[in-house]
Every structure is written in structure tokens, then in C-alpha cells.
Amino acid sequence: MSAHKPAETMDVRGIGVRCGGTLILDGVDLPPLKAGAITAFAGPNGAGKSTLLRAISGMVKAKGTAHFAGQDLMRLSVRERGHVLGFMPQGIDGASRLTVLDAIIASLQVFSPGLPLAACHEKALAVMEQVGIVDFALRPLNRLSGGQRQLASLAQSLVRQPRILLLDEPTSALDLRHQIAVMSILRDVARAGCMVLVVLHDLALVANWADEVVFLQDGQVVASGAPLEVMTPELLRTIYGVHAQVGRATDEHAFVTVTGLA
């Protein structure tokens, strides 16, 4: 991952999305999103987290703007946007017969069609080593577990070294060890200067790994800031309907303990 200027920010304003007659996002404004940091999007089911990520990435039709490096990402073509953004969806095609290696190379070639095959292999191998999936590089995607497919999807999103990385629940199918491994990778990617935007349901991961968190409810932002500043017991009771304790375990790690329903 090449270094980028840590001062880069993305300004997201007025994001609105309708699905049929249902308003999913209602004029969402976000705080400045920073390169070099992990920003988590959290909130209950149906809050609009995944839709917001897809709107920024151009995968759903949306109103609003997302200004970054002097351009509105939501007005770029798919190819132009692909040179800036990397997107990891909740899942990839479990029926695909492509090998992991071929799938990663294909992701690279879509936006870099002139890149020599040898260079593609080199980049694919490097990202597989980074994610820890070299051992099943030649296995077809349709023979992987859900967690293995998530890791392959992460490698696909990282291989182009995007300046902005968007991930929709990247740890949902992973065991505890691999959840920590993935969040460690995202921390390294952010430290190298990438802007990491990630939807997370696990509040413990948010508390431990996010630099900033944006809480959404009913298609609107209800709180944002550093996790320990905004993840109060009162907020979690209001949003999730649970009693919880939030605190700092060490200088670098926080904790969230849910003790029951409110």
C-alpha cells in the first residue's frame, strides 16, 4: 500500500436514497472522513449503513455529493471511480468457479487492462500473503467456506491499492482469530494513508479498532466522533434498546459489555 497524504479528507453531503417508495437515507451529512483512519458505520439493522457505503461507491443511485481530492466521486464513471475506491461487499459469488488467484487478478485487470500478466501475478501474490490466503490460492471460490470467501473478497478489494477502501461487514463470517487478523490488516492499510470506511455490527470491534464511528438510525446520523466519546450507555440504550457498559481496558483498547435488554 503506497502512502497518501494524511490530510486528505472526503466531504459527504446530502446523501439520499429511495428504494421503490421507501426512503432509505434522508439527506445524510457526514463529518469529514479522514485518510489514514478507520471510520466505522454502526447502528441497528435497517439503519442504512450498507446503503450509505453503496451510495458513496456508486453502486446504488443516490442524491448528494462525495467530494475527495477535488472531484465528486458520485459523478465519476465506474472506471474513474475504480481508480480511487476499493469496495468489499458483504459476500462474493459462492457459485463462481474462478480460483482465488484468478479472481484477484481479474479485479486488478478490470481497472488496469494494460498491466502485464507477470505484474498481475506479483501483486496478487503480495496481497494474498498480506491477507493470509496463499494456501488456498488455487482453490475455486465455490469450494471455499464463507469466511474464506470473505478473505478472498478482502484481497480483491486491496489489490489495486485504493486511496479509499469501503468494506461492508468484512468480519461477519469470520471466527474470532480471523476477525482480529482482518482488523489488524485494516489498521495497517489506514496507517499507510488509506481512508478506511467499514460497516461493523460488533461494537467491541468498533470500540477496539475504529478511530471514528458514525451511528445511523432510520436513515439519519444520530451521533459521530471518537468511539469512547460517543458510545455512551445512554446512546446504546436509545439506539439498540440494551443496557451496556463502555470503558477503556488499556491505553489502546476499549470494551463494550452488553448486560441485558433495556
BADREN-704799 format. One record per residue (C-alpha): residue in one letter; residue number from 1; y, z, x; chain. Coordinates in steps of 0.05 Angstrom, whole numbers. Layout:
<'A' NUM <Y Z X> 'A'>
...
This chain:
<'M' 1 <0 0 0> 'A'>
<'S' 2 <65 -22 32> 'A'>
<'A' 3 <124 26 30> 'A'>
<'H' 4 <180 15 -20> 'A'>
<'K' 5 <249 46 -25> 'A'>
<'P' 6 <241 115 -57> 'A'>
<'A' 7 <309 107 -90> 'A'>
<'E' 8 <283 52 -137> 'A'>
<'T' 9 <283 71 -210> 'A'>
<'M' 10 <266 39 -276> 'A'>
<'D' 11 <312 48 -336> 'A'>
<'V' 12 <274 42 -402> 'A'>
<'R' 13 <316 39 -465> 'A'>
<'G' 14 <306 27 -539> 'A'>
<'I' 15 <232 12 -539> 'A'>
<'G' 16 <209 -4 -609> 'A'>
<'V' 17 <141 -28 -631> 'A'>
<'R' 18 <114 -44 -700> 'A'>
<'C' 19 <41 -58 -717> 'A'>
<'G' 20 <38 -91 -784> 'A'>
<'G' 21 <84 -49 -826> 'A'>
<'T' 22 <75 14 -785> 'A'>
<'L' 23 <128 37 -736> 'A'>
<'I' 24 <92 60 -672> 'A'>
<'L' 25 <152 70 -626> 'A'>
<'D' 26 <221 83 -653> 'A'>
<'G' 27 <276 66 -604> 'A'>
<'V' 28 <246 104 -545> 'A'>
<'D' 29 <292 120 -487> 'A'>
<'L' 30 <261 148 -423> 'A'>
<'P' 31 <291 188 -367> 'A'>
<'P' 32 <298 148 -302> 'A'>
<'L' 33 <228 132 -277> 'A'>
<'K' 34 <225 141 -201> 'A'>
<'A' 35 <188 104 -147> 'A'>
<'G' 36 <148 150 -102> 'A'>
<'A' 37 <130 195 -160> 'A'>
<'I' 38 <76 204 -213> 'A'>
<'T' 39 <103 206 -284> 'A'>
<'A' 40 <53 227 -337> 'A'>
<'F' 41 <58 209 -411> 'A'>
<'A' 42 <26 263 -454> 'A'>
<'G' 43 <22 281 -527> 'A'>
<'P' 44 <-27 283 -585> 'A'>
<'N' 45 <-69 224 -609> 'A'>
<'G' 46 <-26 171 -642> 'A'>
<'A' 47 <38 194 -608> 'A'>
<'G' 48 <50 124 -579> 'A'>
<'K' 49 <33 137 -506> 'A'>
<'S' 50 <-12 77 -495> 'A'>
<'T' 51 <33 32 -536> 'A'>
<'L' 52 <92 51 -493> 'A'>
<'L' 53 <55 33 -430> 'A'>
<'R' 54 <34 -33 -460> 'A'>
<'A' 55 <105 -48 -483> 'A'>
<'I' 56 <132 -38 -413> 'A'>
<'S' 57 <77 -81 -384> 'A'>
<'G' 58 <90 -137 -434> 'A'>
<'M' 59 <21 -132 -467> 'A'>
<'V' 60 <50 -119 -536> 'A'>
<'K' 61 <111 -148 -570> 'A'>
<'A' 62 <167 -98 -567> 'A'>
<'K' 63 <242 -89 -572> 'A'>
<'G' 64 <282 -56 -517> 'A'>
<'T' 65 <292 -63 -443> 'A'>
<'A' 66 <259 -40 -378> 'A'>
<'H' 67 <307 -53 -320> 'A'>
<'F' 68 <279 -50 -250> 'A'>
<'A' 69 <306 -80 -186> 'A'>
<'G' 70 <360 -118 -222> 'A'>
<'Q' 71 <316 -150 -275> 'A'>
<'D' 72 <289 -134 -344> 'A'>
<'L' 73 <214 -132 -336> 'A'>
<'M' 74 <204 -143 -411> 'A'>
<'R' 75 <238 -211 -406> 'A'>
<'L' 76 <197 -237 -348> 'A'>
<'S' 77 <139 -286 -353> 'A'>
<'V' 78 <69 -259 -346> 'A'>
<'R' 79 <64 -287 -275> 'A'>
<'E' 80 <132 -259 -254> 'A'>
<'R' 81 <114 -191 -283> 'A'>
<'G' 82 <47 -192 -248> 'A'>
<'H' 83 <82 -193 -180> 'A'>
<'V' 84 <115 -127 -196> 'A'>
<'L' 85 <67 -90 -244> 'A'>
<'G' 86 <-5 -69 -240> 'A'>
<'F' 87 <-38 -46 -305> 'A'>
<'M' 88 <-103 -7 -313> 'A'>
<'P' 89 <-126 -7 -386> 'A'>
<'Q' 90 <-170 46 -418> 'A'>
<'G' 91 <-231 3 -406> 'A'>
<'I' 92 <-254 -64 -380> 'A'>
<'D' 93 <-303 -113 -409> 'A'>
<'G' 94 <-371 -79 -407> 'A'>
<'A' 95 <-406 -144 -421> 'A'>
<'S' 96 <-378 -182 -361> 'A'>
<'R' 97 <-430 -207 -311> 'A'>
<'L' 98 <-379 -212 -254> 'A'>
<'T' 99 <-394 -168 -195> 'A'>
<'V' 100 <-344 -114 -178> 'A'>
<'L' 101 <-324 -153 -116> 'A'>
<'D' 102 <-314 -218 -155> 'A'>
<'A' 103 <-274 -182 -209> 'A'>
<'I' 104 <-227 -152 -157> 'A'>
<'I' 105 <-218 -219 -122> 'A'>
<'A' 106 <-205 -253 -189> 'A'>
<'S' 107 <-150 -202 -204> 'A'>
<'L' 108 <-118 -218 -137> 'A'>
<'Q' 109 <-124 -294 -144> 'A'>
<'V' 110 <-91 -296 -213> 'A'>
<'F' 111 <-24 -280 -182> 'A'>
<'S' 112 <-36 -304 -111> 'A'>
<'P' 113 <-73 -370 -122> 'A'>
<'G' 114 <-58 -396 -52> 'A'>
<'L' 115 <-86 -335 -15> 'A'>
<'P' 116 <-145 -356 29> 'A'>
<'L' 117 <-212 -331 6> 'A'>
<'A' 118 <-223 -292 72> 'A'>
<'A' 119 <-158 -254 59> 'A'>
<'C' 120 <-180 -240 -12> 'A'>
<'H' 121 <-246 -211 12> 'A'>
<'E' 122 <-209 -168 63> 'A'>
<'K' 123 <-161 -140 11> 'A'>
<'A' 124 <-217 -128 -38> 'A'>
<'L' 125 <-259 -91 13> 'A'>
<'A' 126 <-200 -48 33> 'A'>
<'V' 127 <-186 -27 -39> 'A'>
<'M' 128 <-259 -14 -54> 'A'>
<'E' 129 <-261 32 6> 'A'>
<'Q' 130 <-198 66 -19> 'A'>
<'V' 131 <-228 78 -88> 'A'>
<'G' 132 <-298 94 -61> 'A'>
<'I' 133 <-337 39 -95> 'A'>
<'V' 134 <-363 -2 -36> 'A'>
<'D' 135 <-434 19 -52> 'A'>
<'F' 136 <-435 -20 -118> 'A'>
<'A' 137 <-390 -78 -97> 'A'>
<'L' 138 <-444 -129 -113> 'A'>
<'R' 139 <-467 -99 -179> 'A'>
<'P' 140 <-446 -134 -244> 'A'>
<'L' 141 <-395 -98 -287> 'A'>
<'N' 142 <-445 -98 -345> 'A'>
<'R' 143 <-493 -55 -304> 'A'>
<'L' 144 <-442 0 -287> 'A'>
<'S' 145 <-431 66 -323> 'A'>
<'G' 146 <-366 77 -360> 'A'>
<'G' 147 <-339 118 -302> 'A'>
<'Q' 148 <-359 66 -251> 'A'>
<'R' 149 <-324 12 -292> 'A'>
<'Q' 150 <-261 55 -293> 'A'>
<'L' 151 <-262 59 -217> 'A'>
<'A' 152 <-272 -16 -213> 'A'>
<'S' 153 <-213 -25 -260> 'A'>
<'L' 154 <-170 20 -216> 'A'>
<'A' 155 <-188 -23 -156> 'A'>
<'Q' 156 <-168 -85 -195> 'A'>
<'S' 157 <-100 -55 -211> 'A'>
<'L' 158 <-88 -33 -139> 'A'>
<'V' 159 <-110 -95 -101> 'A'>
<'R' 160 <-43 -132 -110> 'A'>
<'Q' 161 <-5 -71 -83> 'A'>
<'P' 162 <42 -68 -143> 'A'>
<'R' 163 <111 -35 -139> 'A'>
<'I' 164 <97 -4 -208> 'A'>
<'L' 165 <28 20 -228> 'A'>
<'L' 166 <13 35 -301> 'A'>
<'L' 167 <-52 69 -320> 'A'>
<'D' 168 <-78 85 -389> 'A'>
<'E' 169 <-123 146 -387> 'A'>
<'P' 170 <-154 130 -319> 'A'>
<'T' 171 <-196 193 -316> 'A'>
<'S' 172 <-224 194 -387> 'A'>
<'A' 173 <-296 174 -369> 'A'>
<'L' 174 <-299 209 -302> 'A'>
<'D' 175 <-332 274 -282> 'A'>
<'L' 176 <-290 329 -251> 'A'>
<'R' 177 <-300 307 -179> 'A'>
<'H' 178 <-281 236 -193> 'A'>
<'Q' 179 <-221 257 -235> 'A'>
<'I' 180 <-194 294 -174> 'A'>
<'A' 181 <-210 235 -129> 'A'>
<'V' 182 <-172 187 -174> 'A'>
<'M' 183 <-111 232 -179> 'A'>
<'S' 184 <-112 240 -103> 'A'>
<'I' 185 <-111 165 -96> 'A'>
<'L' 186 <-52 161 -144> 'A'>
<'R' 187 <-16 214 -104> 'A'>
<'D' 188 <-26 173 -40> 'A'>
<'V' 189 <-2 110 -75> 'A'>
<'A' 190 <60 146 -100> 'A'>
<'R' 191 <75 174 -31> 'A'>
<'A' 192 <73 103 -4> 'A'>
<'G' 193 <131 87 -51> 'A'>
<'C' 194 <98 61 -114> 'A'>
<'M' 195 <122 82 -183> 'A'>
<'V' 196 <61 111 -219> 'A'>
<'L' 197 <62 116 -295> 'A'>
<'V' 198 <0 146 -325> 'A'>
<'V' 199 <-24 167 -394> 'A'>
<'L' 200 <-62 232 -390> 'A'>
<'H' 201 <-94 275 -443> 'A'>
<'D' 202 <-117 330 -396> 'A'>
<'L' 203 <-58 378 -390> 'A'>
<'A' 204 <-90 411 -329> 'A'>
<'L' 205 <-85 345 -292> 'A'>
<'V' 206 <-13 337 -316> 'A'>
<'A' 207 <5 406 -290> 'A'>
<'N' 208 <-30 396 -223> 'A'>
<'W' 209 <-12 324 -206> 'A'>
<'A' 210 <49 298 -243> 'A'>
<'D' 211 <119 302 -213> 'A'>
<'E' 212 <149 288 -282> 'A'>
<'V' 213 <119 290 -352> 'A'>
<'V' 214 <144 257 -416> 'A'>
<'F' 215 <117 286 -481> 'A'>
<'L' 216 <115 240 -541> 'A'>
<'Q' 217 <102 256 -614> 'A'>
<'D' 218 <106 209 -673> 'A'>
<'G' 219 <133 152 -631> 'A'>
<'Q' 220 <190 191 -601> 'A'>
<'V' 221 <204 230 -537> 'A'>
<'V' 222 <206 305 -551> 'A'>
<'A' 223 <211 333 -480> 'A'>
<'S' 224 <213 309 -408> 'A'>
<'G' 225 <221 338 -339> 'A'>
<'A' 226 <180 374 -286> 'A'>
<'P' 227 <114 399 -315> 'A'>
<'L' 228 <128 473 -304> 'A'>
<'E' 229 <197 466 -335> 'A'>
<'V' 230 <176 432 -400> 'A'>
<'M' 231 <103 452 -410> 'A'>
<'T' 232 <120 517 -444> 'A'>
<'P' 233 <73 554 -491> 'A'>
<'E' 234 <124 541 -547> 'A'>
<'L' 235 <124 466 -535> 'A'>
<'L' 236 <48 462 -532> 'A'>
<'R' 237 <42 502 -596> 'A'>
<'T' 238 <91 455 -631> 'A'>
<'I' 239 <60 390 -606> 'A'>
<'Y' 240 <-14 407 -604> 'A'>
<'G' 241 <-20 467 -650> 'A'>
<'V' 242 <-52 511 -597> 'A'>
<'H' 243 <-38 576 -562> 'A'>
<'A' 244 <-34 564 -486> 'A'>
<'Q' 245 <-13 597 -422> 'A'>
<'V' 246 <22 557 -367> 'A'>
<'G' 247 <36 582 -297> 'A'>
<'R' 248 <35 568 -223> 'A'>
<'A' 249 <-30 580 -187> 'A'>
<'T' 250 <-5 563 -117> 'A'>
<'D' 251 <57 532 -86> 'A'>
<'E' 252 <28 463 -102> 'A'>
<'H' 253 <-16 475 -163> 'A'>
<'A' 254 <-3 497 -235> 'A'>
<'F' 255 <-51 515 -291> 'A'>
<'V' 256 <-55 508 -366> 'A'>
<'T' 257 <-103 552 -405> 'A'>
<'V' 258 <-114 540 -479> 'A'>
<'T' 259 <-134 604 -513> 'A'>
<'G' 260 <-141 582 -586> 'A'>
<'L' 261 <-112 546 -645> 'A'>
<'A' 262 <-43 564 -669> 'A'>
